[in-house]
Structure formats: structure tokens, C-alpha cells
């Protein structure tokens, strides 16, 4: 047996000191104990503390060569809302979390995505304030995920002119919006505008002053109001050819064009949390409020890990003495401590929900329990990975 010299002992003591420092300085660093629940799906429930304040965290660690991710709409409609657990069950998912921000009010437009949304390569909602987005690329062998701040929207091309339009949302005073059947049966617009039915690349019908016209199944409806109505009135008539484009760009030096072009599904978030292994908060540039960022709330987030795995996280909050939630800074620091190298924040608050194997595993903060949401990210096993 080799004798331990003074130098060996000193190095050993320094190693123990550093390990103890890390465990104290970063509470919960080694606290999560993942349990395999399916091939490629691991789950952990963490009792965390920020100072003396308790925080309950749920984690899903995924191998994206064994599972795939998809964004699914509530009620399969842009304006539909449905609980995360119901969306997951309908689509045969083993797990799911709530995802994008959406309009939460009592209007007929409740559920409208508050930012970019693409499902099955179709852009259903334009971006808002160049906010960060989660882009999902499902390949035959693995799923890839990209996080970028991006501006995305649709445009029509009429008589050589490219005209940007809103997509599947409430029409404003001087506005042009296109409506697809994923939105609703009709455009839900009031009178006073002008609407054009487009099928097979041509205007088929024109309605003047008549709102809420039927959206064609194999085309779309263009609705214009105010000065924009006058603009289109001079360009469009029955038989006019109309082109259609999806546009995207980025305010950051890292351009998302390649990722956007390959993405099958995209959902919106607010604030990057980590980029290239460092805390990277973008909520001010994305025009979110200080209270949203710096007050503690329930949170839902997603992250790419050092080891190549993908992490879904929910943080319970608004439950004094049980779980207080996190600020964006606290969330970013926690994700960094568990090995995240890139991460974004999704919709949180009362929407925060994690579903696993037939039940909700976190504690949503709404008094009535699980909230209906606009869309969810579901996890399904790849065919060659099913038991």
C-alpha cells in the first residue's frame, strides 16, 4: 500500500474543500436523482432552496435519439385552449409541458398565440417583439432543437409587390390579416373591412363591408381594414394571382435561417436564459416587464445539456411556505448549475404544467388546478424505442 505523502494529503484536502464549496454555493447541484421511466426518458423531483425559501422543481431529461418532440395546439385550433394533460393524452404522449405564451382573456380571441407558432411546417402566428423561439427539427434518427430570437411572419405577393400581413389574430384598425382554417371556421372579423377568398393562388371571391366570412378549406382568407383596405382594393379583384411567402430574420448575430428552414414546429418564449454556457437574459430587448423577469413566478423552461441530453423543467410557485417560484436570473443560474449550455423560458405562471405517464406531476398554481393553454410540447417514443 502506497504511503500518503504531505503533498498527496494537501491535494486531497483541496479537492474535498472545492467539492464542499460547490455543494454549498450551488444548492441542489447534486440533489436531483433521475429515474428512468421509459427508454430515453428520465424524471427527477427536486426539493430546492433559495436562501430559506423552498422551491419544488420537476425535471424531465430526454435522449432525443429515443424520443421525439412535437408542438400541439389546444383543441387542434389556433384559438383553442385545452389542458396540457388532455393534449398529451389525445396524442398518445408519455410526457408533456405547456409551451408558448397565448392571449388569456375572456374575448373570442382567447388562446391566440402571443408570438410565433409553427406546426407541421405551417406558420400559424407571427412573432412578437423578436422574442426567442424554440425550433424543433424532427429527423428520422433524432430530434434537434434550436433556440433563437427571431422575427417571422407571412407575406402576400400581388402584382410584384410583397406585402407583410398578420396571421390568424384579431384584425386591428389599419391592418391586413390572413386567416387559415386552423384559426376557426370564419375570420371573426366585424363589418367595415374587405375580405378576399384565395384558392389555388387566385382571388375567387371578394366581400366588401361584410365581416366574418368563411375561411376556405384549401386556401385562406385575406382581411383588410382602414387604409390597408384601400391599399388592397386597388390591387385585388376576382381572378388576381396572389403569391404567398413566409419570411424570417434575426436581430442577433447568430442567424436562425438554417434552423428555421429545417424546423417542423416552432413555439414562442420570452427570454433566453443561457447561451454558450453562460447566463444570457434577453427579456428587456424582448419588451417583457421587469415584474415578469424579477419577481418570483412559477416557470416552465427547456434546455440543452452538456452531455447532449435535453431538459424540460417546471418550477412551482405562488405557494408560500411550499414553493415560491423563481426569477429569470434564479432560473438561469439553477439550469447552469445542473449542466445546461443553452436554455429559454416558456410560458409560466398558472400555465406551468408537467405531465408524465398519465398524470400531472407538478402542482399548478391556479386555484382551480391545471389551466387550459394554447399549445403544449409533447414527448412520444420513437417507433424503434417502444417497449
C-alpha positions as CSV (number, residue, x, y, z in Angstrom):
1,X,0.0,0.0,0.0
2,X,1.4,3.4,-1.1
3,X,2.0,5.9,1.7
4,X,0.2,9.2,1.6
5,X,2.7,12.0,1.5
6,X,2.1,15.5,2.7
7,X,1.7,16.7,-0.9
8,X,-0.8,14.0,-1.6
9,X,-2.8,14.9,1.5
10,X,-2.8,18.6,0.6
11,X,-4.1,17.9,-2.9
12,X,-6.8,15.6,-1.4
13,X,-7.8,18.2,1.1
14,X,-8.1,20.9,-1.6
15,X,-10.3,18.6,-3.7
16,X,-12.6,17.9,-0.8
17,X,-12.8,21.6,0.0
18,X,-13.7,22.5,-3.5
19,X,-16.4,19.8,-3.6
20,X,-17.9,21.0,-0.4
21,X,-17.8,24.6,-1.6
22,X,-19.7,23.7,-4.8
23,X,-22.4,21.8,-2.8
24,X,-22.9,24.8,-0.5
25,X,-22.6,27.5,-3.2
26,X,-24.9,25.8,-5.6
27,X,-27.8,24.2,-3.6
28,X,-29.3,21.3,-5.5
29,X,-26.3,20.8,-7.7
30,X,-26.1,17.1,-6.9
31,X,-29.6,16.8,-5.4
32,X,-31.5,15.6,-8.4
33,X,-31.8,11.8,-8.7
34,X,-33.1,10.8,-12.1
35,X,-35.2,7.7,-12.5
36,X,-35.6,6.1,-15.9
37,X,-39.3,5.8,-16.7
38,X,-39.0,4.9,-20.4
39,X,-36.0,4.3,-22.7
40,X,-34.7,7.9,-23.2
41,X,-37.0,9.5,-20.6
42,X,-35.7,10.2,-17.1
43,X,-37.6,12.0,-14.3
44,X,-36.5,13.8,-11.1
45,X,-38.3,15.7,-8.5
46,X,-36.1,18.2,-6.6
47,X,-36.6,20.0,-3.3
48,X,-34.5,23.1,-3.8
49,X,-33.9,26.2,-1.6
50,X,-33.1,29.8,-2.4
51,X,-31.8,31.0,0.9
52,X,-34.6,29.8,3.3
53,X,-37.3,29.8,0.6
54,X,-38.4,26.4,-0.7
55,X,-38.8,25.7,-4.4
56,X,-40.3,22.5,-5.9
57,X,-38.8,21.5,-9.2
58,X,-39.7,18.8,-11.7
59,X,-37.2,17.7,-14.3
60,X,-37.5,15.5,-17.4
61,X,-34.2,14.5,-19.1
62,X,-34.6,13.2,-22.6
63,X,-32.5,11.4,-25.1
64,X,-33.6,12.9,-28.4
65,X,-32.4,9.8,-30.3
66,X,-35.1,7.8,-28.5
67,X,-38.0,10.2,-28.3
68,X,-39.3,13.0,-30.5
69,X,-40.8,16.4,-29.6
70,X,-43.9,18.0,-31.2
71,X,-45.9,21.1,-30.6
72,X,-49.6,20.5,-30.5
73,X,-52.5,23.0,-30.4
74,X,-55.2,23.1,-27.8
75,X,-58.3,21.6,-29.4
76,X,-56.3,21.5,-32.7
77,X,-57.2,25.1,-33.3
78,X,-55.2,28.4,-33.1
79,X,-57.9,29.8,-30.8
80,X,-58.4,26.6,-28.9
81,X,-57.4,26.1,-25.3
82,X,-57.0,22.8,-23.6
83,X,-55.1,21.4,-20.6
84,X,-51.6,20.2,-21.2
85,X,-52.6,16.7,-19.8
86,X,-55.6,16.5,-22.2
87,X,-53.4,17.5,-25.2
88,X,-50.9,14.8,-24.2
89,X,-53.4,12.1,-23.8
90,X,-55.1,12.8,-27.1
91,X,-51.8,12.4,-28.9
92,X,-50.5,9.4,-27.0
93,X,-47.7,11.2,-25.4
94,X,-45.7,9.8,-22.5
95,X,-44.9,13.3,-21.2
96,X,-45.6,17.0,-22.0
97,X,-45.2,20.5,-20.7
98,X,-47.1,23.7,-21.5
99,X,-45.2,25.8,-24.0
100,X,-45.9,29.1,-25.8
101,X,-47.5,32.3,-24.5
102,X,-51.0,33.0,-25.5
103,X,-53.8,35.5,-25.1
104,X,-55.5,34.9,-21.8
105,X,-58.7,36.9,-21.5
106,X,-62.5,36.5,-21.9
107,X,-62.7,37.6,-25.5
108,X,-63.5,35.4,-28.5
109,X,-59.7,35.5,-29.3
110,X,-58.7,33.8,-26.1
111,X,-55.9,31.3,-26.9
112,X,-54.4,33.3,-29.7
113,X,-50.6,32.7,-29.6
114,X,-48.7,35.7,-28.3
115,X,-45.8,35.2,-30.6
116,X,-44.5,32.8,-33.3
117,X,-46.1,29.4,-33.7
118,X,-45.4,26.9,-36.5
119,X,-46.8,23.4,-36.6
120,X,-46.1,20.8,-39.3
121,X,-44.1,23.4,-41.3
122,X,-47.1,25.9,-41.5
123,X,-46.6,29.3,-39.8
124,X,-49.8,29.9,-37.9
125,X,-48.8,33.0,-35.9
126,X,-46.2,35.8,-36.5
127,X,-43.5,36.6,-34.0
128,X,-43.8,39.4,-31.4
129,X,-41.0,41.8,-30.4
130,X,-38.4,39.5,-31.9
131,X,-38.8,37.2,-28.9
132,X,-36.9,34.0,-28.5
133,X,-38.3,30.8,-30.1
134,X,-37.8,27.1,-29.7
135,X,-37.4,25.4,-33.1
136,X,-37.9,21.6,-33.4
137,X,-36.3,19.6,-36.2
138,X,-37.5,16.0,-36.2
139,X,-35.2,13.8,-38.2
140,X,-35.6,10.1,-38.8
141,X,-32.9,9.2,-36.3
142,X,-33.0,12.1,-33.8
143,X,-34.7,15.3,-32.9
144,X,-32.7,18.6,-32.9
145,X,-33.7,21.7,-31.0
146,X,-32.5,25.3,-31.7
147,X,-33.1,28.5,-29.7
148,X,-33.0,31.9,-31.4
149,X,-34.6,35.3,-31.2
150,X,-36.4,35.6,-34.5
151,X,-38.8,37.7,-36.5
152,X,-41.1,35.6,-38.5
153,X,-44.3,36.3,-40.4
154,X,-46.2,35.8,-43.7
155,X,-46.5,38.0,-46.7
156,X,-48.5,38.0,-49.9
157,X,-47.2,38.9,-53.3
158,X,-49.5,40.9,-55.5
159,X,-48.6,42.4,-58.9
160,X,-44.9,42.2,-58.0
161,X,-45.4,43.8,-54.6
162,X,-44.5,42.0,-51.3
163,X,-46.9,42.9,-48.6
164,X,-46.4,41.8,-44.9
165,X,-49.6,40.5,-43.2
166,X,-50.6,39.4,-39.8
167,X,-51.6,35.8,-39.3
168,X,-54.6,34.3,-37.5
169,X,-55.2,37.0,-35.0
170,X,-57.6,39.8,-34.2
171,X,-57.7,42.4,-37.0
172,X,-56.8,46.0,-35.9
173,X,-57.8,49.4,-37.2
174,X,-55.5,49.7,-40.2
175,X,-54.5,46.2,-40.8
176,X,-54.2,43.2,-43.1
177,X,-54.5,39.7,-41.7
178,X,-54.7,36.3,-43.4
179,X,-56.8,33.5,-41.8
180,X,-56.4,29.8,-42.4
181,X,-58.7,27.0,-41.3
182,X,-56.5,26.2,-38.3
183,X,-57.7,29.6,-36.9
184,X,-61.5,29.0,-37.0
185,X,-64.3,28.3,-39.4
186,X,-64.7,32.1,-40.0
187,X,-62.4,35.1,-39.6
188,X,-64.4,36.5,-36.6
189,X,-64.0,40.0,-38.1
190,X,-66.5,42.8,-37.8
191,X,-68.1,44.7,-40.7
192,X,-66.4,47.6,-42.5
193,X,-63.4,45.8,-43.9
194,X,-62.8,44.0,-47.2
195,X,-62.1,40.3,-47.5
196,X,-60.7,38.2,-50.3
197,X,-61.1,34.4,-50.6
198,X,-57.9,32.9,-52.1
199,X,-57.7,29.4,-53.5
200,X,-55.1,27.8,-55.8
201,X,-53.2,31.1,-55.9
202,X,-56.0,33.3,-57.1
203,X,-58.7,35.5,-55.7
204,X,-62.0,33.7,-56.0
205,X,-64.5,35.9,-54.1
206,X,-64.5,39.5,-52.7
207,X,-66.6,40.7,-49.8
208,X,-66.9,44.5,-49.2
209,X,-68.1,45.7,-45.8
210,X,-69.1,42.1,-44.7
211,X,-67.1,40.6,-41.9
212,X,-66.5,37.1,-40.5
213,X,-66.6,35.3,-43.9
214,X,-66.0,31.6,-44.1
215,X,-62.3,30.6,-44.5
216,X,-61.8,28.1,-47.4
217,X,-60.5,24.7,-46.5
218,X,-58.0,24.6,-49.4
219,X,-56.9,28.2,-49.2
220,X,-57.0,31.3,-47.0
221,X,-58.9,34.5,-46.4
222,X,-57.3,38.0,-46.6
223,X,-59.0,40.6,-44.4
224,X,-58.1,44.3,-44.6
225,X,-59.3,47.3,-42.7
226,X,-58.9,51.1,-42.8
227,X,-56.1,52.4,-45.0
228,X,-54.9,48.9,-45.7
229,X,-58.4,48.1,-47.1
230,X,-57.9,50.9,-49.6
231,X,-54.5,49.6,-50.5
232,X,-55.7,46.1,-51.3
233,X,-58.9,47.3,-53.0
234,X,-56.7,48.9,-55.7
235,X,-54.7,45.7,-56.2
236,X,-57.0,42.7,-55.8
237,X,-60.1,41.6,-57.7
238,X,-61.6,38.3,-58.7
239,X,-59.0,36.3,-60.7
240,X,-55.9,38.2,-59.4
241,X,-52.9,36.0,-58.8
242,X,-51.7,36.1,-55.2
243,X,-48.3,34.6,-54.1
244,X,-47.6,33.6,-50.5
245,X,-44.3,33.8,-48.6
246,X,-43.0,33.0,-45.1
247,X,-40.3,35.5,-44.0
248,X,-37.9,35.2,-41.1
249,X,-34.8,37.0,-39.8
250,X,-33.0,37.6,-36.6
251,X,-31.9,40.7,-34.6
252,X,-28.9,38.7,-33.2
253,X,-25.5,38.0,-34.8
254,X,-26.5,34.3,-34.8
255,X,-28.9,34.0,-37.7
256,X,-31.7,31.4,-37.4
257,X,-32.3,31.0,-41.2
258,X,-31.0,27.4,-41.5
259,X,-32.7,26.3,-38.3
260,X,-35.9,28.0,-39.2
261,X,-35.9,26.5,-42.7
262,X,-35.5,23.0,-41.3
263,X,-37.9,23.4,-38.4
264,X,-41.1,21.4,-38.3
265,X,-42.5,23.0,-35.2
266,X,-41.8,26.3,-33.5
267,X,-43.2,27.8,-30.4
268,X,-42.5,31.1,-28.6
269,X,-40.9,32.0,-25.3
270,X,-39.8,35.1,-23.5
271,X,-36.1,35.5,-22.7
272,X,-33.2,33.4,-23.5
273,X,-31.8,32.2,-20.2
274,X,-28.4,30.6,-21.1
275,X,-26.4,30.8,-24.3
276,X,-23.0,29.1,-24.9
277,X,-22.8,28.0,-21.3
278,X,-23.3,31.5,-19.8
279,X,-26.3,33.3,-18.3
280,X,-27.9,35.3,-21.2
281,X,-31.1,37.2,-20.4
282,X,-32.9,39.0,-23.2
283,X,-36.2,40.0,-21.6
284,X,-35.5,43.7,-21.8
285,X,-34.8,43.6,-25.6
286,X,-38.0,41.4,-25.9
287,X,-40.0,44.1,-24.2
288,X,-41.1,42.0,-21.2
289,X,-41.9,43.7,-18.0
290,X,-39.5,44.0,-15.1
291,X,-42.0,42.3,-12.8
292,X,-42.2,39.4,-15.1
293,X,-38.5,38.9,-15.0
294,X,-37.5,39.9,-11.5
295,X,-40.5,38.7,-9.4
296,X,-40.7,35.0,-8.5
297,X,-43.2,33.1,-10.5
298,X,-43.9,29.5,-11.5
299,X,-41.7,28.8,-14.5
300,X,-41.5,26.4,-17.4
301,X,-38.3,26.1,-19.4
302,X,-36.3,23.9,-21.7
303,X,-32.6,23.5,-22.0
304,X,-29.8,21.7,-24.0
305,X,-27.3,20.0,-21.7
306,X,-23.5,19.5,-21.8
307,X,-24.0,15.7,-22.3
308,X,-26.3,16.2,-25.3
309,X,-29.5,15.4,-23.4
310,X,-32.5,17.7,-23.5
311,X,-34.1,19.0,-20.3
312,X,-37.7,20.1,-19.6
313,X,-38.2,21.9,-16.3
314,X,-41.2,23.2,-14.3
315,X,-40.8,25.3,-11.2
316,X,-43.8,25.6,-8.9
317,X,-44.6,28.9,-7.4
318,X,-47.1,31.3,-5.7
319,X,-47.4,28.8,-2.8
320,X,-45.9,30.5,0.3
321,X,-44.0,28.1,2.5
322,X,-44.2,25.3,-0.1
323,X,-42.7,26.6,-3.3
324,X,-42.1,30.3,-4.1
325,X,-41.1,30.2,-7.7
326,X,-38.0,31.8,-9.3
327,X,-36.9,35.0,-11.0
328,X,-35.5,34.6,-14.5
329,X,-32.0,35.1,-13.1
330,X,-32.5,32.4,-10.5
331,X,-33.9,30.0,-13.1
332,X,-30.9,30.6,-15.4
333,X,-28.4,30.1,-12.5
334,X,-30.1,26.8,-11.5
335,X,-30.1,25.5,-15.0
336,X,-26.4,26.4,-15.4
337,X,-25.7,24.6,-12.2
338,X,-27.2,21.3,-13.5
339,X,-25.3,21.4,-16.8
340,X,-27.3,23.5,-19.2
341,X,-25.5,25.2,-22.1
342,X,-28.4,26.7,-23.9
343,X,-31.9,27.4,-22.4
344,X,-35.0,29.5,-22.8
345,X,-38.0,30.4,-20.7
346,X,-41.5,29.4,-21.9
347,X,-44.9,30.5,-20.6
348,X,-45.2,30.1,-16.8
349,X,-47.4,31.4,-14.0
350,X,-50.7,29.5,-13.8
351,X,-49.9,27.7,-17.1
352,X,-46.9,25.8,-15.7
353,X,-47.7,22.1,-16.0
354,X,-45.7,18.9,-16.4
355,X,-47.5,15.7,-17.4
356,X,-45.9,12.3,-17.1
357,X,-47.3,8.8,-17.6
358,X,-51.0,9.8,-17.3
359,X,-50.8,12.4,-14.5
360,X,-49.7,15.9,-13.7
361,X,-46.6,15.6,-11.6
362,X,-46.2,19.3,-10.5
363,X,-48.6,21.5,-8.6
364,X,-50.1,24.2,-10.9
365,X,-50.7,27.5,-9.1
366,X,-54.2,28.3,-10.2
367,X,-56.9,27.8,-7.6
368,X,-58.9,25.6,-10.0
369,X,-55.9,23.5,-10.7
370,X,-54.5,22.8,-14.2
371,X,-55.1,25.7,-16.6
372,X,-56.1,25.4,-20.2
373,X,-53.3,26.6,-22.5
374,X,-52.8,27.4,-26.2
375,X,-50.3,24.8,-27.0
376,X,-48.0,22.1,-25.5
377,X,-44.8,20.3,-26.2
378,X,-45.4,16.6,-26.2
379,X,-42.9,13.7,-25.9
380,X,-43.5,10.5,-27.7
381,X,-41.3,7.4,-28.0
382,X,-39.8,6.8,-31.4
383,X,-41.2,3.6,-33.0
384,X,-38.0,1.6,-32.6
385,X,-37.9,2.6,-28.9
386,X,-41.3,1.5,-27.8
387,X,-41.4,-1.4,-25.4
